């Protein structure tokens, strides 16, 4: 599921999970959007 909020974030080269398995999540209204954290 892609949202306008996700499209505004810098894209990750690959959807690799971080070493700590952490996710960055944001709650908008009744929906929660999560994606692997990218540190580049």
N, CA, C and O atoms as a printed pandas DataFrame, in Angstrom:
     atom_number atom_name residue_name chain_id  residue_number  x_coord  y_coord  z_coord
0              1         N          UNK        A               1    0.861   -1.195    0.000
1              2        CA          UNK        A               1    0.000    0.000    0.000
2              3         C          UNK        A               1    0.892    1.237    0.000
3              4         O          UNK        A               1    1.747    1.400    0.871
4              5         N          UNK        A               2    0.683    2.100   -0.980
5              6        CA          UNK        A               2    1.473    3.331   -1.052
6              7         C          UNK        A               2    0.588    4.514   -0.687
7              8         O          UNK        A               2   -0.578    4.572   -1.079
8              9         N          UNK        A               3    1.137    5.439    0.051
9             10        CA          UNK        A               3    0.388    6.635    0.426
10            11         C          UNK        A               3    1.174    7.867    0.020
11            12         O          UNK        A               3    2.371    7.786   -0.258
12            13         N          UNK        A               4    0.498    9.007   -0.013
13            14        CA          UNK        A               4    1.165   10.252   -0.382
14            15         C          UNK        A               4    2.289   10.566    0.608
15            16         O          UNK        A               4    3.311   11.141    0.235
16            17         N          UNK        A               5    2.089   10.184    1.869
17            18        CA          UNK        A               5    3.100   10.446    2.890
18            19         C          UNK        A               5    4.349    9.640    2.586
19            20         O          UNK        A               5    5.461   10.152    2.711
20            21         N          UNK        A               6    4.179    8.369    2.183
21            22        CA          UNK        A               6    5.336    7.526    1.896
22            23         C          UNK        A               6    6.075    8.054    0.665
23            24         O          UNK        A               6    7.304    8.008    0.608
24            25         N          UNK        A               7    5.328    8.550   -0.313
25            26        CA          UNK        A               7    5.962    9.029   -1.532
26            27         C          UNK        A               7    6.803   10.272   -1.266
27            28         O          UNK        A               7    7.718   10.572   -2.032
28            29         N          UNK        A               8    6.504   11.001   -0.188
29            30        CA          UNK        A               8    7.271   12.193    0.139
30            31         C          UNK        A               8    8.590   11.836    0.811
31            32         O          UNK        A               8    9.496   12.667    0.873
32            33         N          UNK        A               9    8.708   10.604    1.317
33            34        CA          UNK        A               9    9.935   10.196    1.993
34            35         C          UNK        A               9   10.963    9.766    0.975
35            36         O          UNK        A               9   10.602    9.277   -0.095
36            37         N          UNK        A              10   12.247    9.937    1.284
37            38        CA          UNK        A              10   13.297    9.476    0.370
38            39         C          UNK        A              10   13.195    7.961    0.199
39            40         O          UNK        A              10   13.128    7.247    1.199
40            41         N          UNK        A              11   13.180    7.450   -1.024
41            42        CA          UNK        A              11   13.028    6.022   -1.257
42            43         C          UNK        A              11   14.284    5.256   -0.852
43            44         O          UNK        A              11   15.402    5.760   -0.955
44            45         N          UNK        A              12   14.070    4.027   -0.390
45            46        CA          UNK        A              12   15.212    3.178   -0.046
46            47         C          UNK        A              12   15.676    2.478   -1.313
47            48         O          UNK        A              12   14.849    2.105   -2.146
48            49         N          UNK        A              13   16.984    2.291   -1.477
49            50        CA          UNK        A              13   17.488    1.548   -2.638
50            51         C          UNK        A              13   16.892    0.144   -2.667
51            52         O          UNK        A              13   16.483   -0.341   -3.722
52            53         N          UNK        A              14   16.843   -0.512   -1.494
53            54        CA          UNK        A              14   16.258   -1.844   -1.377
54            55         C          UNK        A              14   15.483   -1.912   -0.066
55            56         O          UNK        A              14   15.904   -1.333    0.936
56            57         N          UNK        A              15   14.358   -2.614   -0.066
57            58        CA          UNK        A              15   13.543   -2.725    1.158
58            59         C          UNK        A              15   14.177   -3.684    2.153
59            60         O          UNK        A              15   13.559   -4.667    2.561
60            61         N          UNK        A              16   15.422   -3.391    2.542
61            62        CA          UNK        A              16   16.120   -4.248    3.490
62            63         C          UNK        A              16   15.742   -3.862    4.913
63            64         O          UNK        A              16   15.644   -2.681    5.249
64            65         N          UNK        A              17   15.532   -4.877    5.738
65            66        CA          UNK        A              17   15.215   -4.607    7.138
66            67         C          UNK        A              17   16.481   -4.190    7.867
67            68         O          UNK        A              17   17.535   -4.784    7.639
68            69         N          UNK        A              18   16.415   -3.196    8.727
69            70        CA          UNK        A              18   17.590   -2.760    9.481
70            71         C          UNK        A              18   18.042   -3.847   10.451
71            72         O          UNK        A              18   17.295   -4.785   10.730
72            73         N          UNK        A              19   19.253   -3.721   10.960
73            74        CA          UNK        A              19   19.805   -4.750   11.844
74            75         C          UNK        A              19   18.928   -4.933   13.074
75            76         O          UNK        A              19   18.734   -6.056   13.538
76            77         N          UNK        A              20   18.397   -3.832   13.605
77            78        CA          UNK        A              20   17.583   -3.943   14.814
78            79         C          UNK        A              20   16.137   -4.307   14.474
79            80         O          UNK        A              20   15.307   -4.432   15.374
80            81         N          UNK        A              21   15.824   -4.480   13.183
81            82        CA          UNK        A              21   14.476   -4.866   12.774
82            83         C          UNK        A              21   13.452   -3.777   13.057
83            84         O          UNK        A              21   12.254   -4.049   13.141
84            85         N          UNK        A              22   13.928   -2.541   13.204
85            86        CA          UNK        A              22   13.028   -1.454   13.550
86            87         C          UNK        A              22   12.237   -0.963   12.350
87            88         O          UNK        A              22   12.673   -1.086   11.206
88            89         N          UNK        A              23   11.061   -0.402   12.634
89            90        CA          UNK        A              23   10.239    0.190   11.581
90            91         C          UNK        A              23    9.919    1.617   11.993
91            92         O          UNK        A              23    9.772    1.925   13.176
92            93         N          UNK        A              24    9.815    2.481   10.987
93            94        CA          UNK        A              24    9.353    3.835   11.272
94            95         C          UNK        A              24    7.874    3.873   10.919
95            96         O          UNK        A              24    7.493    3.608    9.779
96            97         N          UNK        A              25    7.040    4.202   11.901
97            98        CA          UNK        A              25    5.593    4.166   11.690
98            99         C          UNK        A              25    4.998    5.528   11.991
99           100         O          UNK        A              25    5.462    6.252   12.871
100          101         N          UNK        A              26    3.960    5.860   11.239
101          102        CA          UNK        A              26    3.242    7.105   11.486
102          103         C          UNK        A              26    1.751    6.812   11.410
103          104         O          UNK        A              26    1.301    6.086   10.523
104          105         N          UNK        A              27    0.989    7.373   12.333
105          106        CA          UNK        A              27   -0.452    7.153   12.349
106          107         C          UNK        A              27   -1.152    8.388   11.824
107          108         O          UNK        A              27   -0.982    9.488   12.350
108          109         N          UNK        A              28   -1.947    8.192   10.772
109          110        CA          UNK        A              28   -2.695    9.296   10.169
110          111         C          UNK        A              28   -4.169    8.921   10.208
111          112         O          UNK        A              28   -4.600    7.986    9.532
112          113         N          UNK        A              29   -4.929    9.649   10.996
113          114        CA          UNK        A              29   -6.342    9.327   11.121
114          115         C          UNK        A              29   -6.491    7.955   11.769
115          116         O          UNK        A              29   -6.040    7.741   12.894
116          117         N          UNK        A              30   -7.132    7.017   11.046
117          118        CA          UNK        A              30   -7.320    5.671   11.575
118          119         C          UNK        A              30   -6.335    4.694   10.962
119          120         O          UNK        A              30   -6.379    3.502   11.266
120          121         N          UNK        A              31   -5.434    5.185   10.091
121          122        CA          UNK        A              31   -4.520    4.294    9.384
122          123         C          UNK        A              31   -3.097    4.477    9.903
123          124         O          UNK        A              31   -2.678    5.588   10.229
124          125         N          UNK        A              32   -2.366    3.371    9.974
125          126        CA          UNK        A              32   -0.965    3.433   10.395
126          127         C          UNK        A              32   -0.103    2.959    9.241
127          128         O          UNK        A              32   -0.341    1.892    8.676
128          129         N          UNK        A              33    0.901    3.756    8.890
129          130        CA          UNK        A              33    1.802    3.414    7.794
130          131         C          UNK        A              33    3.174    3.109    8.373
131          132         O          UNK        A              33    3.704    3.890    9.163
132          133         N          UNK        A              34    3.756    1.966    7.980
133          134        CA          UNK        A              34    5.074    1.583    8.482
134          135         C          UNK        A              34    5.977    1.231    7.311
135          136         O          UNK        A              34    5.511    0.725    6.289
136          137         N          UNK        A              35    7.266    1.497    7.459
137          138        CA          UNK        A              35    8.256    1.123    6.458
138          139         C          UNK        A              35    9.564    0.889    7.169
139          140         O          UNK        A              35    9.787    1.464    8.235
140          141         N          UNK        A              36   10.454    0.053    6.612
141          142        CA          UNK        A              36   11.758   -0.153    7.227
142          143         C          UNK        A              36   12.522    1.164    7.297
143          144         O          UNK        A              36   12.431    1.986    6.385
144          145         N          UNK        A              37   13.272    1.364    8.375
145          146        CA          UNK        A              37   14.047    2.592    8.522
146          147         C          UNK        A              37   15.210    2.591    7.541
147          148         O          UNK        A              37   15.856    1.563    7.339
148          149         N          UNK        A              38   15.475    3.737    6.935
149          150        CA          UNK        A              38   16.588    3.859    5.997
150          151         C          UNK        A              38   17.581    4.858    6.567
151          152         O          UNK        A              38   17.215    5.983    6.909
152          153         N          UNK        A              39   18.818    4.450    6.668
153          154        CA          UNK        A              39   19.872    5.348    7.135
154          155         C          UNK        A              39   20.934    5.443    6.058
155          156         O          UNK        A              39   21.793    4.570    5.935
156          157         N          UNK        A              40   20.867    6.524    5.271
157          158        CA          UNK        A              40   21.838    6.682    4.190
158          159         C          UNK        A              40   22.330    8.120    4.211
159          160         O          UNK        A              40   23.161    8.501    3.388
